[in-house]
Amino acid sequence: MKVEIFHTPGCPACVAAHAELRTAAQEAVQDLEWREVNVVDNLDHAVDLGVLTLPSIVIDGELVFTSMPTVTQLREALIARNKGRA
Amino acid sequence: MFTIGKLASLTSVSNDTLRYYEQEGLVRPAGKSPAGYRLYDKDSARRIHFIKHAQQCGFTLAEIRELLVLRGRDKACCGDVRTRAIEKKLQIGNKIRAMKAMSKALDQLIADCANETQPVKECTIMAALERASVSTPVR
């Protein structure tokens, strides 16, 4: 499962939050591909996926979170999606 | 201190626009003259210039209000403003995509209408637009 988190670099609080989310995602899904995408360098890709606000999280090409989710929210979204694939 | 007319000429904005900005909470008079007229100071002029520049970059008045709030907030940092600027760029990118799609759709309609001398009732552009309205559900 591919998770892309679109963000702007330079926010220490965001870096810490990303690390927490990544750990939770790794625990929730086995075949995880985690990408931290700097929007400034990947604007076209962000527009392709419909990203309008930051941070946003795209799971397998689908825009799922348009603001920073809690660890629980992300974990639940990943588990539900994983079940849907099974 | 300036009257509204003086502020309007200093900032090249109409009196009505200034009143609207005031109504929207973007500027407020610094005081009133003995006759009861609104008076503005240099900070009001700076705010008007700020609003105009932000509008030129595509920010709406609601977004500009947020930027002005950030400007006055001690804990806000440049990163907060930068994020808003990047989000605005994302919105503009999205609009450009939509406009390009519209332009492409028009290209198709224009190409399909080869005979300009046909009566309007037989115009293929009109017919295509009619079909589009039929296939679009009415809400």
Interface residues (C-beta under 8 A of the other chain):
Chain A: T8 G10 C11 V39 V40 L43 D44 A46 V47 G50 V51 L52 T53 L54
Chain B: G79 R82 T83 I86 E87 K89 L90 Q91 G93 N94 R97
